[in-house]
């Protein structure tokens, strides 16, 4: 019989094996200072492209004032207990009503955390006889929710409607045998590549197949659509999304999330979401803060306009200089380069230390071997100066990558790791 920990001692995992070289710098880095376009990393000023503060609300004076007053009025504990027991208030209900109206649904329900809430929502929506069909590139919270499912599940190729239809045919035949139903899951915006989910085409398939549609719109809420109501609004199919999910952790620069649907669906979910039934209620400070942020999203369109002004300037600048930014249809801006993990480490260190640019680095196993993805998140607080400095820096690091400089710098690291 093996010791349970044997596998941990033997294999640290594809990312964990780099911990001694990466931790504190490439992973678990510590950005300091007020959340903004420029912060400090290891004592140095850097332009930050890895903060999901799309609308620049994190340190907006009105938001800071509201958050501080809410903390003074309620503290950071009230209400205590789960919503079903002792953690329910009028303001929770008011925020839910405001959110539902904003995303054009009958009702909504607050969630303590986006990740936890999505896992629990999927778990509550399906039973063992039901079938889940979901995009292969879905976020980890969706994948973990699907893992809880005791029945069948199928993935379809990323944003591939033909693949989805083939899997719907399989799911339909199986559902006819089990007597269950079908849940299709997509993201409104895929946070790594920036592509919008093909919501309009998926909704069109409802004419042919009997399924319900769940959309995780974490990156679309607040950034897409005429009013900022998300990818469904952007594509004109918001009413056809059966269960809509969004988080406060991005555009609203806070903690929490919500689901929205027909009243009867929300009534069912609030009595069956285990992550909410058995967890402390979202505290009042966050509820009040979310209401203020939502009000600003609705009444200050200039925030989203500035976000897209910066997004368009960054993305058009990268494309004009020959960078591959994939097929992004959102503010998420990926830059694809070719290189090994050790080269990626050398490149990012150069970018941060010598150019003062901080952006997220993504390598295998999240993306295929041999690729380096630098993911950038423009916000309303960035400036054209930030963008132009970044474009110049990216040209320099690309040159060093292509002429082998990073390969030479990383050779000792690669040798030490046995790569």
Secondary structure, 3 states (H helix, E strand, C coil): CCCCCHHHHHCCCCCHHHHHHHECCCECCCEECCCCCEEEECCEEEEECCCCCCCCCCCCHHHHHHHHHHHHHHCCCCCCCCCCCCCCCHHHHHHHHHHHHHCCCCEEEEECCHHHHHHHHHHHHCCCCCEEEEECCCCHHHHHHHHCCCCCEEEECCCCHHHHHHHHHHHHHHHHHHCCCEEEEEECECCCCCCECCHHHHHHHHHCCCCEEEEECCCCCCCCCCCCCCHHHHHCCHHHCCEEEEECCCCCCCCCEEEEECHHHHHHHHCCCHHHHCCCCCCHHHHHHHHHHHHHHHHCHHHHHHHHHHHHHHHHHHHHCCCECCCCCCCEEEEEEECCHHHHHHHHHHHHHHHCEECEEECCCCCCCCEEEEEEECCCCCCHHHHHHHHHHHHHHHHHHHCCHHHHHHHHHHHHCCC
